[in-house]
Amino acid sequence: MPCANQCGDSEILYQGDGSQTRFTFPFEYMAESDVQVDIYNESTRRWVNATDASWLGEYDWSFANATTIEFTKAPPAPLDLEVFNIKIYRCTDIDPLMAQFYPGSNIRAQDLNDNFE
């Protein structure tokens, strides 16, 4: 899925500690499916979707509330204490557009704003 809004304003990084399962995030989203969670694989130095983090076992998560995700199993502490190993971010699908405009129709500012957000 092509994503928009992949920037610092729409993500937050954490370090796991092996016991914390709830993590909050400060950004807005249009649908719960826009919120994604990745775990950092220190051996490959790549972010991997939390549910695909097979080298650690699966790290399923769900919404505890509108701004908090909760893992079923607490993510471990990173080996390197300088590394953040949990990333919560918004990945808004840019295909298809949220509003469709037609010739001769009124264009509302709110529709334009929603399309670009």
Beta strands, then each sheet from edge to edge (+ up, - down):
strand 1: 3-4
strand 2: 11-14
strand 3: 22-24
strand 4: 35-41
strand 5: 46-49
strand 6: 61-65
strand 7: 68-71
strand 8: 86-90
strand 9: 92-93
sheet 1: 1+ 9-
sheet 2: 2+ 8- 4+ 5-
sheet 3: 3+ 7- 6+
end
